[in-house]
Amino acid sequence: MKSKTLAAWLAFIGGPLGLHRFYLHGLGDWIGWLLPVPTALGLYGLQRVQELGQDDQLSWLLIPLLGFTISGCALRAILYGLTPADAWNARYNPGANANAETGRTHWGTVFAIALSLMLGATVLMASLAYSFQHYFEYQIEEARKISQ
């Protein structure tokens, strides 16, 4: 029996590592195994910023990968939490009653949805702002080089 609340929390907390995918689909899920790749690349981008500074062009491409992965997993947590009990049990608990306890929404589910919405939106906006700011600064610098 797969719990909707646990799946939402796993997507929120361990989503960038694919924990929610492994919980729902097993260790053979290839998407779950691919999720740590953009997470690791984003963390590498953060490490590059610490070592080389904010002018590193590769870091402004890598850091948003982490932000988009976190935001996508937060969105997945919201979708899990808002799935009706009968649809959840039909998909993830096919042998169970349509209104089984594992598919119901509890306060823990609501908190996972609320925190996912807050953190996911914040990380998404920060990632977009960071990448666009550095992209436009790079474009202005290149235009200055051309004009001279």
N, C-alpha and C positions, 0 to 999 in steps of 0.2 A: 504494500500500500504506500503510495507516494503522497506525501503531505504537501498541500499547496503553500502553507505557511513556511515550512522548511525550505521549499524550493525558492520562494521569494527571498528569504534571508540568505540562502546560498548564492543566488544571483546578485544580491546587493553586496555582500561581503566578499565572497570568493569568486564572483563572476569573471573577473579578468584572468583567473586561473582555470576556468572551465568547470568549477565544482558543481554548479547547478546542472550542467549538461551530463556530467558523470552520474549524478544522483538520479536524473530522470531517464537517461538513455543507456547507462552502463559505460564501462571503460572502453568499449569499442567505438565510441562516438568520435568521429574524426574532427568535427567542429570543436568539441571539447579539447582535443589535443592541439588544435590550431590557435585557440584563444591566448595561450601564453606567449605566442610569438610577437604580436603587436605590443603586448604588455612589456616584454623584455626589451623590445626596441625602444619603447617610450622611456623606460627606466635608463637605458643606455644614453638616450638623448638628455635626460636630466643630469646624468653623470658628466656628459660632455660640457654642459653649461657650467657646472661647478668647476671643472678643470680649465676650460678654454674661455669662459665668459659668454655673455649673451650675443656676441657677434658671430658665433659659430653658425654657419648656414645649415649644416646638417642637423643641428639640434632643433631648429625651428621646423624641420620636417618630421623629426622623430617624436618630439614631445606631444604633438597633437594625436599621434597614434594611441598613446596611453590614455589621453583624455577621451577620445572617441570610444575606445574600448570600455572604459569605466562608464561612460554615458550610455552606451548600448546595453551594457549589463544592467544598469539601473532601469532602463526602459523595459528590459525583459522581466525584471523583478516586478515592475508595475503591471505588466501584462499578466504575469502569473497570478498576482494578487487579485486582479479584477476579473479573472476568469470565473464564470458561474460554476457552482458546485457540480451540477449535472454534466457540464461540458468537461470539467477537469477530470471527474471520475470516469467518464466515457473514454477519454484519451489516455490517461495515465494509470487508471485503476479499472480496466475493462471488466473484471469479474465482480466488482463491488456494486452495491446499491447506488442509484443515481444521486442520492442525497447522503452518501456516507460521510462520516465525520472528517475524513482526510481532505475532502474537497471544500469544506465550509470555510467561510471567512471569520477569523477571530481578531481580537485586538492586536495580537502579534502580527497578523497579516496587514492590518491597517497601519501599524507603525512602520513595517517594512516598506509599504507603499509610500507613506509620507516622507520617510528618510531618503528613499530612492529618488523621489521627485525633487527634493531639495538638493541633494548632493549631485544627482545627474545633471540637473539644469545648471548648477553652478560650475561644474567641471566642463560641461559643453561650452558654456559662454566664455569661460577662461581660456579654453583651448582655441576657440575661434579667434578671440581677441589677440592672443599671443601669436598665432600663426599669421593672421592678417597684418598685424602691426609690423612684424619682422619682414614679411613679404613686401609691404609697401615701402618700408625703409630701404630695403635692398633695391627696389625699383628706382627710388629717388636717387640713391647713390650711383646706380648705373647710368641714369639720365644725366647726372652731373658729370660723369666721366665722358659721356658722348659730347656734351655741350662744350667741353674744354678743348 
